[in-house]
Amino acid sequence: MEASDAPSGSRKLTVFALIWSATLLAGGLILSLLTGEWIALLLASGLAILPVGVFRRRPR
């Protein structure tokens, strides 16, 4: 198997981070709507932004 055929770990991590972020934002939105509190959405958005910051700092 050539190196170009192997799935990259970075790509898997990116997909996981996107799914994680979408799940957190959806959960925060649902909790905000159910409870009427905006803090759940604020906390979820902060946790969803964290993977983006990690990706920006990682060397390629």
Residue pairs with C-beta under 8 A, 6 or more apart in sequence:
10 60
14 55
17 51
17 52
17 54
17 55
20 48
20 51
21 48
21 49
21 51
21 52
22 48
24 44
24 45
24 47
24 48
25 44
25 45
25 48
27 44
28 40
28 41
28 42
28 43
28 44
28 45
28 48
29 41
29 44
31 37
31 40
31 41
31 44
32 38
32 40
32 41
